[in-house]
Structures are given as C-alpha cells and as structure tokens.
C-alpha cells in the first residue's frame, strides 16, 4: 500500500512540473491568495523609477530646466514627492503631486514649474530629488526612490562633479 502511494505521489509531482501545469498552479495560487500576490511577490520592482537632470537652457537667461524621465513598468497611481537638497543631503524645500503613470515619459520642465513654484532655486550646489508612493490596479502599495539628479553648482553652471 505504501509503495502505491509513493508511485501515485511521484506521478502527480511529475504532472505538476509540466509547463502547462505550472501556469495552472500559478493561476490557482493567485486566485487563492488574491491578486495582490502578483504585485507583492512576482512583479519586478521597482514598479516606477525616474531619472532627473538639471540643465541650463540653450538661450541666455536665469531659468534652469529639469529633464524628467519617468518609467512606469506597470500602470500605477499615487503621490510623487519632489524636493531640493543641498550637497550634504539636507532637504531645503519640497512639493508633491498626485498622478497616474504608465509607460515611459520624458518631459522638460522649468525648475519653478517642476517644484510647483514652492521652492526658491538655491545659489549653492543642489540636486533635484523625487520618490513615489503608488498603488497598482490591484491595490498593492509600494514606495520607490529617492531618485536624484547630479549635484548642480550655480556658480559653475554645470554638473558639480565635472
């Protein structure tokens, strides 16, 4: 009797390890534990990321530009925190906005618009930073960042490390 049980168990395990059975088991696990299991344990992280760069415009003038590249690896919505920090990493001021993101977006903002006119631009070296607190369509919550630009020195007018 014990031998028959072991043979039956071995055959069942072999069937479950077939490629089609794996996907069926995965679908059953998601159904059993809820759709959030995909977000919490399987979906690649980060769900959203950003790259920031501080640029001087090609024309003469005091306005600085922020190049903002956001990559949402899956559709998310939530809060984006934005701040200026000094060369030691201390936050000088900040702002936030609520939005939804999907795919890749590349935008160029004036520095004032990027910080929602809440931050005066420092006269000492500084960097622009952001982080995201988002929800997926299934209601899973994630926090990603910070993502910061290179240090910008207003006296030199270029990346501080160059």
GUMIGU-158115 format. One record per atom (N, C-alpha, C, CB): residue number from 1; residue in one letter; atom name; x, y, z. Coordinates in steps of 0.02 Angstrom, whole numbers, plus 50000, padded with zeros to 5 digits. Glycine has a CB too. Example, Ala and Ser with C-alpha at 12.3 -4.5 7.8 and 13.67 -1.06 7.14 Angstrom:
SITE|pos|code|site|c1|c2|c3
SITE|1|A|N|50660|49716|50390
SITE|1|A|CA|50615|49775|50390
SITE|1|A|C|50660|49835|50390
SITE|1|A|CB|50565|49776|50452
SITE|2|S|N|50642|49888|50354
SITE|2|S|CA|50684|49947|50357
SITE|2|S|C|50645|50002|50394
SITE|2|S|CB|50704|49970|50286
END
This chain:
SITE|pos|code|site|c1|c2|c3
SITE|1|X|N|50041|49940|50000
SITE|1|X|CA|50000|50000|50000
SITE|1|X|C|50043|50063|50000
SITE|1|X|CB|49953|50000|50061
SITE|2|X|N|50094|50065|50041
SITE|2|X|CA|50138|50123|50045
SITE|2|X|C|50173|50135|49979
SITE|2|X|CB|50190|50114|50102
SITE|3|X|N|50194|50082|49946
SITE|3|X|CA|50228|50087|49882
SITE|3|X|C|50182|50118|49830
SITE|3|X|CB|50253|50018|49858
SITE|4|X|N|50118|50097|49828
SITE|4|X|CA|50070|50125|49781
SITE|4|X|C|50060|50200|49792
SITE|4|X|CB|50002|50088|49786
SITE|5|X|N|50059|50221|49856
SITE|5|X|CA|50052|50292|49872
SITE|5|X|C|50111|50332|49846
SITE|5|X|CB|50044|50302|49948
SITE|6|X|N|50172|50306|49855
SITE|6|X|CA|50231|50340|49831
SITE|6|X|C|50232|50345|49755
SITE|6|X|CB|50294|50304|49856
SITE|7|X|N|50212|50292|49721
SITE|7|X|CA|50209|50294|49648
SITE|7|X|C|50158|50347|49625
SITE|7|X|CB|50192|50224|49619
SITE|8|X|N|50100|50348|49659
SITE|8|X|CA|50049|50397|49642
SITE|8|X|C|50073|50468|49654
SITE|8|X|CB|49985|50384|49682
SITE|9|X|N|50107|50480|49710
SITE|9|X|CA|50134|50546|49727
SITE|9|X|C|50186|50567|49675
SITE|9|X|CB|50164|50545|49798
SITE|10|X|N|50231|50521|49657
SITE|10|X|CA|50283|50537|49607
SITE|10|X|C|50251|50556|49540
SITE|10|X|CB|50331|50476|49599
SITE|11|X|N|50201|50520|49520
SITE|11|X|CA|50167|50535|49456
SITE|11|X|C|50131|50603|49460
SITE|11|X|CB|50116|50479|49439
SITE|12|X|N|50101|50618|49516
SITE|12|X|CA|50067|50682|49525
SITE|12|X|C|50117|50739|49522
SITE|12|X|CB|50028|50683|49592
SITE|13|X|N|50174|50733|49556
SITE|13|X|CA|50226|50785|49555
SITE|13|X|C|50253|50794|49485
SITE|13|X|CB|50282|50767|49603
SITE|14|X|N|50262|50740|49447
SITE|14|X|CA|50286|50746|49379
SITE|14|X|C|50236|50785|49336
SITE|14|X|CB|50297|50676|49349
SITE|15|X|N|50172|50773|49344
SITE|15|X|CA|50121|50809|49307
SITE|15|X|C|50121|50883|49326
SITE|15|X|CB|50051|50779|49319
SITE|16|X|N|50130|50899|49389
SITE|16|X|CA|50129|50968|49411
SITE|16|X|C|50190|51007|49386
SITE|16|X|CB|50127|50970|49487
SITE|17|X|N|50244|50974|49373
SITE|17|X|CA|50303|51009|49350
SITE|17|X|C|50303|51018|49274
SITE|17|X|CB|50365|50972|49370
SITE|18|X|N|50254|50989|49239
SITE|18|X|CA|50247|51004|49167
SITE|18|X|C|50235|51078|49159
SITE|18|X|CB|50188|50963|49136
SITE|19|X|N|50255|51105|49103
SITE|19|X|CA|50250|51177|49090
SITE|19|X|C|50178|51203|49096
SITE|19|X|CB|50276|51193|49021
SITE|20|X|N|50129|51170|49067
SITE|20|X|CA|50060|51193|49071
SITE|20|X|C|50033|51189|49142
SITE|20|X|CB|50017|51152|49024
SITE|21|X|N|50052|51139|49178
SITE|21|X|CA|50028|51132|49246
SITE|21|X|C|50056|51187|49291
SITE|21|X|CB|50046|51063|49274
SITE|22|X|N|50117|51209|49278
SITE|22|X|CA|50147|51262|49317
SITE|22|X|C|50103|51324|49314
SITE|22|X|CB|50218|51278|49293
SITE|23|X|N|50082|51344|49253
SITE|23|X|CA|50042|51404|49244
SITE|23|X|C|49973|51396|49277
SITE|23|X|CB|50033|51420|49170
SITE|24|X|N|49946|51335|49275
SITE|24|X|CA|49883|51321|49308
SITE|24|X|C|49890|51329|49383
SITE|24|X|CB|49857|51250|49290
SITE|25|X|N|49944|51302|49411
SITE|25|X|CA|49956|51309|49483
SITE|25|X|C|49967|51382|49502
SITE|25|X|CB|50017|51267|49504
SITE|26|X|N|50003|51419|49460
SITE|26|X|CA|50014|51490|49473
SITE|26|X|C|49948|51527|49473
SITE|26|X|CB|50063|51520|49422
SITE|27|X|N|49905|51513|49425
SITE|27|X|CA|49840|51546|49421
SITE|27|X|C|49798|51528|49483
SITE|27|X|CB|49802|51525|49357
SITE|28|X|N|49800|51466|49504
SITE|28|X|CA|49763|51446|49564
SITE|28|X|C|49790|51480|49627
SITE|28|X|CB|49766|51369|49573
SITE|29|X|N|49856|51487|49630
SITE|29|X|CA|49887|51521|49688
SITE|29|X|C|49865|51594|49690
SITE|29|X|CB|49964|51516|49686
SITE|30|X|N|49865|51627|49632
SITE|30|X|CA|49844|51697|49630
SITE|30|X|C|49771|51703|49650
SITE|30|X|CB|49855|51727|49560
SITE|31|X|N|49729|51657|49626
SITE|31|X|CA|49658|51658|49643
SITE|31|X|C|49648|51646|49718
SITE|31|X|CB|49619|51605|49602
SITE|32|X|N|49688|51601|49746
SITE|32|X|CA|49680|51583|49817
SITE|32|X|C|49704|51638|49863
SITE|32|X|CB|49717|51519|49832
SITE|33|X|N|49764|51666|49848
SITE|33|X|CA|49793|51717|49891
SITE|33|X|C|49774|51788|49872
SITE|33|X|CB|49868|51711|49891
SITE|34|X|N|49737|51796|49819
SITE|34|X|CA|49716|51862|49797
SITE|34|X|C|49763|51890|49745
SITE|34|X|CB|49711|51909|49856
SITE|35|X|N|49739|51937|49707
SITE|35|X|CA|49780|51965|49653
SITE|35|X|C|49841|52003|49677
SITE|35|X|CB|49738|52010|49610
SITE|36|X|N|49841|52027|49738
SITE|36|X|CA|49898|52064|49764
SITE|36|X|C|49961|52022|49770
SITE|36|X|CB|49882|52092|49831
SITE|37|X|N|49955|51955|49770
SITE|37|X|CA|50014|51912|49774
SITE|37|X|C|50060|51925|49714
SITE|37|X|CB|49993|51838|49777
SITE|38|X|N|50031|51940|49656
SITE|38|X|CA|50071|51955|49597
SITE|38|X|C|50115|52017|49610
SITE|38|X|CB|50026|51966|49535
SITE|39|X|N|50084|52070|49636
SITE|39|X|CA|50120|52132|49649
SITE|39|X|C|50172|52123|49704
SITE|39|X|CB|50072|52187|49668
SITE|40|X|N|50154|52087|49757
SITE|40|X|CA|50198|52082|49815
SITE|40|X|C|50256|52034|49805
SITE|40|X|CB|50158|52059|49875
SITE|41|X|N|50247|51981|49765
SITE|41|X|CA|50298|51929|49763
SITE|41|X|C|50325|51913|49694
SITE|41|X|CB|50271|51867|49792
SITE|42|X|N|50289|51929|49641
SITE|42|X|CA|50311|51907|49575
SITE|42|X|C|50331|51965|49530
SITE|42|X|CB|50255|51867|49542
SITE|43|X|N|50292|52019|49530
SITE|43|X|CA|50306|52076|49486
SITE|43|X|C|50374|52106|49502
SITE|43|X|CB|50251|52130|49494
SITE|44|X|N|50411|52122|49449
SITE|44|X|CA|50477|52151|49456
SITE|44|X|C|50473|52221|49488
SITE|44|X|CB|50513|52155|49388
SITE|45|X|N|50519|52235|49533
SITE|45|X|CA|50523|52300|49565
SITE|45|X|C|50583|52337|49540
SITE|45|X|CB|50526|52293|49641
SITE|46|X|N|50584|52402|49537
SITE|46|X|CA|50531|52448|49557
SITE|46|X|C|50475|52451|49504
SITE|46|X|CB|50559|52518|49569
SITE|47|X|N|50415|52466|49526
SITE|47|X|CA|50359|52473|49479
SITE|47|X|C|50366|52537|49440
SITE|47|X|CB|50292|52470|49516
SITE|48|X|N|50401|52587|49470
SITE|48|X|CA|50410|52651|49438
SITE|48|X|C|50478|52678|49458
SITE|48|X|CB|50353|52701|49457
SITE|49|X|N|50512|52712|49411
SITE|49|X|CA|50577|52742|49426
SITE|49|X|C|50582|52808|49388
SITE|49|X|CB|50635|52694|49408
SITE|50|X|N|50632|52848|49406
SITE|50|X|CA|50641|52913|49374
SITE|50|X|C|50715|52928|49368
SITE|50|X|CB|50606|52969|49414
SITE|51|X|N|50731|52970|49320
SITE|51|X|CA|50798|52998|49311
SITE|51|X|C|50789|53073|49303
SITE|51|X|CB|50836|52965|49249
SITE|52|X|N|50826|53111|49342
SITE|52|X|CA|50821|53184|49339
SITE|52|X|C|50889|53214|49320
SITE|52|X|CB|50798|53213|49408
SITE|53|X|N|50886|53269|49282
SITE|53|X|CA|50947|53306|49265
SITE|53|X|C|50930|53380|49265
SITE|53|X|CB|50975|53284|49195
SITE|54|X|N|50975|53420|49293
SITE|54|X|CA|50968|53492|49293
SITE|54|X|C|51007|53518|49233
SITE|54|X|CB|50993|53524|49361
SITE|55|X|N|50974|53558|49191
SITE|55|X|CA|51006|53582|49130
SITE|55|X|C|50998|53657|49124
SITE|55|X|CB|50976|53547|49068
SITE|56|X|N|51047|53688|49093
SITE|56|X|CA|51042|53759|49076
SITE|56|X|C|51013|53763|49005
SITE|56|X|CB|51110|53796|49081
SITE|57|X|N|50967|53809|48993
SITE|57|X|CA|50939|53814|48926
SITE|57|X|C|50991|53839|48876
SITE|57|X|CB|50878|53861|48926
SITE|58|X|N|50979|53825|48813
SITE|58|X|CA|51025|53846|48760
SITE|58|X|C|51025|53922|48753
SITE|58|X|CB|51005|53813|48694
SITE|59|X|N|50971|53955|48772
SITE|59|X|CA|50967|54028|48766
SITE|59|X|C|50993|54060|48830
SITE|59|X|CB|50894|54050|48752
SITE|60|X|N|51008|54123|48827
SITE|60|X|CA|51031|54161|48885
SITE|60|X|C|50972|54174|48931
SITE|60|X|CB|51064|54228|48864
SITE|61|X|N|50982|54170|48996
SITE|61|X|CA|50929|54185|49043
SITE|61|X|C|50938|54148|49108
SITE|61|X|CB|50863|54169|49013
SITE|62|X|N|50901|54167|49159
SITE|62|X|CA|50910|54138|49226
SITE|62|X|C|50873|54072|49236
SITE|62|X|CB|50887|54188|49277
SITE|63|X|N|50829|54052|49190
SITE|63|X|CA|50788|53993|49200
SITE|63|X|C|50829|53929|49194
SITE|63|X|CB|50730|53992|49151
SITE|64|X|N|50822|53885|49242
SITE|64|X|CA|50852|53818|49237
SITE|64|X|C|50797|53770|49217
SITE|64|X|CB|50885|53797|49305
SITE|65|X|N|50817|53714|49185
SITE|65|X|CA|50771|53664|49163
SITE|65|X|C|50783|53599|49201
SITE|65|X|CB|50776|53653|49087
SITE|66|X|N|50731|53561|49211
SITE|66|X|CA|50736|53495|49241
SITE|66|X|C|50714|53444|49188
SITE|66|X|CB|50692|53488|49307
SITE|67|X|N|50760|53400|49170
SITE|67|X|CA|50743|53344|49125
SITE|67|X|C|50717|53288|49169
SITE|67|X|CB|50804|53321|49080
SITE|68|X|N|50656|53266|49156
SITE|68|X|CA|50621|53218|49199
SITE|68|X|C|50601|53157|49157
SITE|68|X|CB|50558|53251|49232
SITE|69|X|N|50633|53101|49170
SITE|69|X|CA|50617|53039|49135
SITE|69|X|C|50586|52991|49186
SITE|69|X|CB|50680|53007|49101
SITE|70|X|N|50522|52974|49175
SITE|70|X|CA|50487|52928|49220
SITE|70|X|C|50471|52865|49181
SITE|70|X|CB|50421|52961|49248
SITE|71|X|N|50487|52807|49211
SITE|71|X|CA|50473|52742|49181
SITE|71|X|C|50429|52702|49228
SITE|71|X|CB|50540|52704|49166
SITE|72|X|N|50365|52694|49209
SITE|72|X|CA|50319|52653|49248
SITE|72|X|C|50318|52584|49215
SITE|72|X|CB|50246|52685|49251
SITE|73|X|N|50344|52535|49249
SITE|73|X|CA|50350|52468|49222
SITE|73|X|C|50283|52431|49221
SITE|73|X|CB|50400|52428|49262
SITE|74|X|N|50235|52458|49258
SITE|74|X|CA|50165|52436|49256
SITE|74|X|C|50124|52496|49276
SITE|74|X|CB|50152|52373|49305
SITE|75|X|N|50060|52498|49256
SITE|75|X|CA|50019|52557|49273
SITE|75|X|C|50013|52565|49349
SITE|75|X|CB|49949|52552|49242
SITE|76|X|N|50027|52626|49373
SITE|76|X|CA|50021|52643|49444
SITE|76|X|C|49992|52713|49451
SITE|76|X|CB|50091|52638|49480
SITE|77|X|N|49967|52727|49510
SITE|77|X|CA|49944|52795|49526
SITE|77|X|C|49960|52809|49598
SITE|77|X|CB|49867|52803|49512
SITE|78|X|N|49967|52873|49615
SITE|78|X|CA|49982|52890|49683
SITE|78|X|C|50015|52957|49690
SITE|78|X|CB|50027|52838|49713
SITE|79|X|N|50059|52963|49738
SITE|79|X|CA|50090|53026|49756
SITE|79|X|C|50164|53027|49734
SITE|79|X|CB|50084|53040|49831
SITE|80|X|N|50184|53084|49708
SITE|80|X|CA|50254|53095|49691
SITE|80|X|C|50279|53151|49734
SITE|80|X|CB|50263|53110|49615
SITE|81|X|N|50331|53137|49773
SITE|81|X|CA|50363|53188|49815
SITE|81|X|C|50423|53215|49777
SITE|81|X|CB|50384|53158|49885
SITE|82|X|N|50431|53281|49779
SITE|82|X|CA|50485|53315|49742
SITE|82|X|C|50518|53363|49791
SITE|82|X|CB|50458|53352|49678
SITE|83|X|N|50585|53365|49791
SITE|83|X|CA|50618|53411|49837
SITE|83|X|C|50687|53432|49810
SITE|83|X|CB|50626|53379|49906
SITE|84|X|N|50713|53484|49841
SITE|84|X|CA|50781|53508|49829
SITE|84|X|C|50821|53491|49891
SITE|84|X|CB|50783|53586|49813
SITE|85|X|N|50881|53463|49880
SITE|85|X|CA|50926|53452|49936
SITE|85|X|C|50994|53481|49921
SITE|85|X|CB|50931|53376|49952
SITE|86|X|N|51030|53498|49976
SITE|86|X|CA|51096|53527|49968
SITE|86|X|C|51149|53472|49959
SITE|86|X|CB|51114|53571|50028
SITE|87|X|N|51212|53491|49954
SITE|87|X|CA|51264|53442|49940
SITE|87|X|C|51276|53393|49997
SITE|87|X|CB|51328|53478|49924
SITE|88|X|N|51251|53409|50057
SITE|88|X|CA|51256|53362|50113
SITE|88|X|C|51195|53316|50118
SITE|88|X|CB|51264|53401|50179
SITE|89|X|N|51145|53327|50076
SITE|89|X|CA|51086|53285|50076
SITE|89|X|C|51029|53312|50118
SITE|89|X|CB|51104|53218|50101
SITE|90|X|N|51035|53373|50145
SITE|90|X|CA|50981|53403|50185
SITE|90|X|C|50928|53431|50137
SITE|90|X|CB|51009|53460|50232
SITE|91|X|N|50864|53418|50153
SITE|91|X|CA|50810|53445|50113
SITE|91|X|C|50800|53519|50127
SITE|91|X|CB|50744|53407|50127
SITE|92|X|N|50799|53557|50073
SITE|92|X|CA|50789|53629|50079
SITE|92|X|C|50716|53649|50072
SITE|92|X|CB|50831|53666|50027
SITE|93|X|N|50679|53615|50030
SITE|93|X|CA|50608|53628|50020
SITE|93|X|C|50580|53573|49977
SITE|93|X|CB|50595|53699|49989
SITE|94|X|N|50513|53569|49972
SITE|94|X|CA|50484|53516|49933
SITE|94|X|C|50412|53529|49914
SITE|94|X|CB|50489|53453|49969
SITE|95|X|N|50387|53484|49873
SITE|95|X|CA|50319|53487|49848
SITE|95|X|C|50296|53416|49834
SITE|95|X|CB|50315|53532|49784
SITE|96|X|N|50233|53409|49816
SITE|96|X|CA|50208|53343|49796
SITE|96|X|C|50151|53351|49747
SITE|96|X|CB|50186|53302|49858
SITE|97|X|N|50137|53297|49711
SITE|97|X|CA|50080|53297|49665
SITE|97|X|C|50053|53226|49661
SITE|97|X|CB|50099|53324|49594
SITE|98|X|N|49989|53221|49644
SITE|98|X|CA|49957|53156|49634
SITE|98|X|C|49947|53146|49559
SITE|98|X|CB|49890|53151|49673
SITE|99|X|N|49959|53085|49536
SITE|99|X|CA|49953|53072|49464
SITE|99|X|C|49950|52997|49453
SITE|99|X|CB|50012|53104|49426
SITE|100|X|N|49945|52979|49390
SITE|100|X|CA|49948|52910|49368
SITE|100|X|C|50003|52905|49316
SITE|100|X|CB|49880|52885|49341
SITE|101|X|N|50037|52848|49313
SITE|101|X|CA|50092|52840|49266
SITE|101|X|C|50086|52772|49232
SITE|101|X|CB|50160|52846|49302
SITE|102|X|N|50103|52773|49168
SITE|102|X|CA|50103|52711|49129
SITE|102|X|C|50154|52719|49074
SITE|102|X|CB|50032|52694|49101
SITE|103|X|N|50199|52671|49066
SITE|103|X|CA|50249|52675|49014
SITE|103|X|C|50304|52725|49030
SITE|103|X|CB|50217|52695|48949
SITE|104|X|N|50335|52751|48978
SITE|104|X|CA|50392|52796|48985
SITE|104|X|C|50371|52866|48963
SITE|104|X|CB|50453|52772|48942
SITE|105|X|N|50390|52916|49002
SITE|105|X|CA|50378|52985|48982
SITE|105|X|C|50442|53025|48993
SITE|105|X|CB|50318|53016|49023
SITE|106|X|N|50455|53070|48946
SITE|106|X|CA|50513|53114|48950
SITE|106|X|C|50486|53185|48945
SITE|106|X|CB|50567|53100|48894
SITE|107|X|N|50498|53224|48997
SITE|107|X|CA|50474|53294|48998
SITE|107|X|C|50530|53340|49019
SITE|107|X|CB|50413|53302|49046
SITE|108|X|N|50526|53401|48995
SITE|108|X|CA|50572|53453|49017
SITE|108|X|C|50530|53508|49049
SITE|108|X|CB|50616|53481|48958
SITE|109|X|N|50546|53524|49111
SITE|109|X|CA|50509|53573|49150
SITE|109|X|C|50554|53633|49163
SITE|109|X|CB|50483|53543|49216
SITE|110|X|N|50525|53691|49174
SITE|110|X|CA|50564|53744|49207
SITE|110|X|C|50571|53722|49279
SITE|110|X|CB|50529|53816|49201
SITE|111|X|N|50625|53741|49311
SITE|111|X|CA|50636|53720|49381
SITE|111|X|C|50578|53743|49425
SITE|111|X|CB|50703|53748|49408
SITE|112|X|N|50553|53804|49414
SITE|112|X|CA|50498|53830|49454
SITE|112|X|C|50436|53787|49446
SITE|112|X|CB|50482|53903|49435
SITE|113|X|N|50419|53767|49384
SITE|113|X|CA|50360|53726|49373
SITE|113|X|C|50369|53656|49401
SITE|113|X|CB|50345|53722|49297
SITE|114|X|N|50429|53628|49396
SITE|114|X|CA|50441|53561|49422
SITE|114|X|C|50428|53558|49497
SITE|114|X|CB|50512|53539|49407
SITE|115|X|N|50449|53610|49533
SITE|115|X|CA|50440|53613|49605
SITE|115|X|C|50375|53648|49625
SITE|115|X|CB|50500|53647|49638
SITE|116|X|N|50329|53656|49578
SITE|116|X|CA|50264|53688|49589
SITE|116|X|C|50271|53757|49619
SITE|116|X|CB|50221|53644|49636
SITE|117|X|N|50322|53794|49600
SITE|117|X|CA|50335|53863|49623
SITE|117|X|C|50341|53867|49700
SITE|117|X|CB|50279|53909|49599
SITE|118|X|N|50354|53810|49732
SITE|118|X|CA|50359|53809|49806
SITE|118|X|C|50431|53814|49830
SITE|118|X|CB|50328|53745|49832
SITE|119|X|N|50479|53809|49785
SITE|119|X|CA|50550|53808|49805
SITE|119|X|C|50590|53862|49770
SITE|119|X|CB|50580|53740|49791
SITE|120|X|N|50621|53906|49807
SITE|120|X|CA|50668|53952|49776
SITE|120|X|C|50731|53912|49755
SITE|120|X|CB|50687|54011|49824
SITE|121|X|N|50759|53929|49698
SITE|121|X|CA|50818|53893|49674
SITE|121|X|C|50879|53918|49713
SITE|121|X|CB|50828|53904|49596
SITE|122|X|N|50916|53872|49745
SITE|122|X|CA|50973|53892|49787
SITE|122|X|C|51030|53922|49747
SITE|122|X|CB|50998|53832|49826
SITE|123|X|N|51070|53960|49780
SITE|123|X|CA|51130|53990|49749
SITE|123|X|C|51192|53949|49767
SITE|123|X|CB|51139|54063|49772
SITE|124|X|N|51183|53895|49804
SITE|124|X|CA|51238|53849|49821
SITE|124|X|C|51224|53783|49785
SITE|124|X|CB|51244|53839|49899
SITE|125|X|N|51273|53737|49782
SITE|125|X|CA|51262|53674|49748
SITE|125|X|C|51200|53637|49776
SITE|125|X|CB|51324|53629|49754
SITE|126|X|N|51161|53608|49730
SITE|126|X|CA|51099|53574|49749
SITE|126|X|C|51083|53519|49699
SITE|126|X|CB|51040|53624|49753
SITE|127|X|N|51035|53477|49717
SITE|127|X|CA|51011|53425|49672
SITE|127|X|C|50935|53421|49678
SITE|127|X|CB|51043|53356|49689
SITE|128|X|N|50903|53398|49625
SITE|128|X|CA|50831|53386|49625
SITE|128|X|C|50820|53312|49639
SITE|128|X|CB|50799|53406|49556
SITE|129|X|N|50771|53297|49682
SITE|129|X|CA|50757|53228|49700
SITE|129|X|C|50682|53214|49697
SITE|129|X|CB|50783|53212|49771
SITE|130|X|N|50665|53150|49689
SITE|130|X|CA|50595|53129|49688
SITE|130|X|C|50589|53059|49715
SITE|130|X|CB|50566|53134|49617
SITE|131|X|N|50530|53043|49739
SITE|131|X|CA|50513|52974|49759
SITE|131|X|C|50438|52965|49747
SITE|131|X|CB|50531|52960|49834
SITE|132|X|N|50417|52903|49741
SITE|132|X|CA|50347|52887|49726
SITE|132|X|C|50318|52842|49780
SITE|132|X|CB|50342|52853|49657
SITE|133|X|N|50256|52856|49798
SITE|133|X|CA|50216|52812|49841
SITE|133|X|C|50154|52796|49800
SITE|133|X|CB|50199|52846|49913
SITE|134|X|N|50150|52734|49775
SITE|134|X|CA|50100|52718|49724
SITE|134|X|C|50060|52655|49740
SITE|134|X|CB|50133|52710|49657
SITE|135|X|N|50003|52649|49705
SITE|135|X|CA|49961|52590|49708
SITE|135|X|C|49955|52560|49638
SITE|135|X|CB|49890|52608|49735
SITE|136|X|N|49953|52494|49635
SITE|136|X|CA|49940|52461|49571
SITE|136|X|C|49864|52457|49560
SITE|136|X|CB|49972|52390|49569
SITE|137|X|N|49845|52433|49503
SITE|137|X|CA|49774|52425|49488
SITE|137|X|C|49741|52376|49537
SITE|137|X|CB|49764|52400|49416
SITE|138|X|N|49780|52330|49566
SITE|138|X|CA|49753|52281|49614
SITE|138|X|C|49756|52305|49686
SITE|138|X|CB|49789|52217|49607
SITE|139|X|N|49779|52366|49696
SITE|139|X|CA|49778|52395|49763
SITE|139|X|C|49841|52382|49804
SITE|139|X|CB|49721|52369|49799
SITE|140|X|N|49893|52354|49775
SITE|140|X|CA|49955|52344|49812
SITE|140|X|C|49993|52410|49815
SITE|140|X|CB|49999|52289|49779
SITE|141|X|N|50023|52424|49872
SITE|141|X|CA|50057|52487|49884
SITE|141|X|C|50132|52477|49883
SITE|141|X|CB|50035|52518|49952
SITE|142|X|N|50168|52525|49853
SITE|142|X|CA|50240|52522|49851
SITE|142|X|C|50270|52591|49855
SITE|142|X|CB|50264|52486|49788
SITE|143|X|N|50330|52596|49882
SITE|143|X|CA|50366|52658|49888
SITE|143|X|C|50433|52649|49853
SITE|143|X|CB|50375|52681|49962
SITE|144|X|N|50450|52694|49806
SITE|144|X|CA|50510|52687|49766
SITE|144|X|C|50548|52752|49761
SITE|144|X|CB|50492|52662|49695
SITE|145|X|N|50613|52748|49770
SITE|145|X|CA|50656|52807|49767
SITE|145|X|C|50694|52812|49833
SITE|145|X|CB|50615|52871|49754
SITE|146|X|N|50732|52864|49842
SITE|146|X|CA|50734|52925|49802
SITE|146|X|C|50776|52917|49739
SITE|146|X|CB|50761|52982|49844
SITE|147|X|N|50759|52958|49690
SITE|147|X|CA|50796|52964|49628
SITE|147|X|C|50818|53037|49625
SITE|147|X|CB|50753|52943|49565
SITE|148|X|N|50883|53049|49620
SITE|148|X|CA|50909|53118|49622
SITE|148|X|C|50951|53133|49561
SITE|148|X|CB|50950|53129|49686
SITE|149|X|N|50952|53197|49543
SITE|149|X|CA|50996|53220|49490
SITE|149|X|C|51068|53223|49516
SITE|149|X|CB|50973|53290|49463
SITE|150|X|N|51114|53236|49472
SITE|150|X|CA|51182|53251|49493
SITE|150|X|C|51182|53319|49528
SITE|150|X|CB|51232|53250|49432
SITE|151|X|N|51232|53331|49568
SITE|151|X|CA|51238|53395|49603
SITE|151|X|C|51251|53450|49551
SITE|151|X|CB|51295|53393|49655
SITE|152|X|N|51214|53505|49557
SITE|152|X|CA|51219|53561|49511
SITE|152|X|C|51248|53621|49549
SITE|152|X|CB|51150|53579|49480
SITE|153|X|N|51301|53651|49522
SITE|153|X|CA|51332|53709|49553
SITE|153|X|C|51313|53771|49513
SITE|153|X|CB|51409|53701|49558
SITE|154|X|N|51272|53816|49540
SITE|154|X|CA|51251|53876|49503
SITE|154|X|C|51308|53922|49483
SITE|154|X|CB|51201|53914|49543
SITE|155|X|N|51362|53922|49522
SITE|155|X|CA|51419|53966|49506
SITE|155|X|C|51456|53942|49444
SITE|155|X|CB|51467|53970|49566
SITE|156|X|N|51463|53877|49438
SITE|156|X|CA|51497|53848|49380
SITE|156|X|C|51448|53841|49322
SITE|156|X|CB|51529|53779|49398
SITE|157|X|N|51386|53825|49339
SITE|157|X|CA|51335|53818|49288
SITE|157|X|C|51331|53750|49257
SITE|157|X|CB|51345|53868|49236
SITE|158|X|N|51366|53701|49285
SITE|158|X|CA|51365|53633|49258
SITE|158|X|C|51363|53584|49316
SITE|158|X|CB|51426|53619|49212
SITE|159|X|N|51363|53521|49298
SITE|159|X|CA|51366|53468|49347
SITE|159|X|C|51427|53479|49392
SITE|159|X|CB|51370|53397|49312
SITE|160|X|N|51416|53478|49457
SITE|160|X|CA|51468|53492|49507
SITE|160|X|C|51527|53444|49503
SITE|160|X|CB|51437|53490|49577
SITE|161|X|N|51515|53382|49481
SITE|161|X|CA|51569|53332|49481
SITE|161|X|C|51612|53334|49418
SITE|161|X|CB|51539|53264|49488
SITE|162|X|N|51595|53374|49369
SITE|162|X|CA|51634|53377|49306
SITE|162|X|C|51695|53420|49315
SITE|162|X|CB|51593|53403|49249
END
